[in-house]
């Protein structure tokens, strides 16, 4: 019985530690990517770079943000890729981006720190994106 209780407690702690839910005031950015891969580059390489390099670096340099790579599996964007970005709040976003979507001065400083990783993106191909920011009510 003690083992069962201990396992239950560990499962609860693990769930609370790693689970994230959207909360009122979070900002969610949905970005649909148009990807033109360079010759000799596979989509698997593109995915691996995002999952193993770009996303960890992004989350390291952009506190209060979470970035996910997503693939459309149904609907209008089937077989396309996108980013889902979650920020703590509009304030978190506004530290980095102006209303026009351009970088703030602080955003430029952070972007400079990300420059080595962002330059690697060009090795995979060209990315164009459209996006919408959503606020959780």
N, C-alpha and C positions, 0 to 999 in steps of 0.2 A: 504494500500500500504506500509506503514511504517513497519507493521508486516511482510509482505512478504519479504521486503528488509532485515530486521533484521534476519529472518530465513535463507535467502540465505547466508548472511555473516557468520552466525554461522555454516552452513553446510560447507562452504569453509574453515573456520578456523579449524573445526573438521577434515576435510579431510587432511589438511596440517599437523595438529598436530599428527595424528595417522597413516597416510599413509606412507609407506616406499617403495621406489623403488630401484632397483639395479642400481648402478652407475658404470661407468668406474673405474676400479681399485679395486672394491670390490672383496673379496675372498669368494667363496661359497664352503663349504665342504659337500659332499653328503656321508652319512654313511648308509650302509645297515646292519641292525641288525639281528643276529640269536639269538633268545631268547629261553632259556630252563627254563620255569617257575618251581619254587619249588612246591612241593606238597601242595595243598590247596590254591594256589595263582591263581587269575584269571587275564586275560588280562585287564579287566576293572580296577583292582587295580593297575596294572603296569602302565596303561595310566594315571590314576588319580595321581599317585605319580609323574610321569614326569611333567604333566601339572601344578600341584599345589605346588610341592616341588622342584624337581630337576631343572626345567627350570628357575623359579624365582631366585633360589640361584646361578645358573650358570651365569645368566645375571648380577646379583649383583656383583659377584666376577671377572667377565671377562669383563671389560669395552671395548666397541667397538665391542662386539659380540652379536649376536642374535641366539637363539637356538629354533628350532621347532621340535616337534615330528610329524612324517608323517606316513601314512599307504598307502601301494601300493594298488591301486584299479583296475589296469589293467596292462597287460604286464608281462615281465619277473619276476618282484618282486611283483606280485599280492598277497595280503594277508600277506605280510611281513611288518615290521616296519622299520623306519629309522629316522635318525636325519638329518636335514638340518641346517647347521651352516653358518651364514653370518658374516664375519669380515669386518671391514672398509677397510682393505688393507692387503697385504702380510706382511707389517711391523708389523701390529697388531698381526698377526699369529706368526711371527718370534720372538716376545717377549716371547712367551709361548712355542713354539715347535722348535726343531732343524730340520735340513733337513731329518734326519732319522725318524722323528715323535716322538722322545723322548722329554721329558720336558726339557726346559732350567732351569737354576737356579731360575730365576724369576717364571717360570711355576711351579716349585716344591713348592715354597712358597705359590703360589695361590692354588695349588692342596691340600696343607696341610690345608688351610682354608676351603676347600670343603670336607675334609675327613669325617666329620660326615654325610653329605648327601650321599657321595659316598658309605659309608659303608652300608647305608640303601638299596642301590640298590641290595646288596647281599641277602637281605631278600626276594626279588622277584624272583631271579634266576640267571642264568649265562648269560652274554651277550658276544657275539663275534661280531666283526664288520669288515667290509671292507670299505675302503673309497677312495674317490678321491677329491682332491682340484681343484677347477676351478677358474680362474681369469676372471673377466668381462672385455672384450675388448671394 
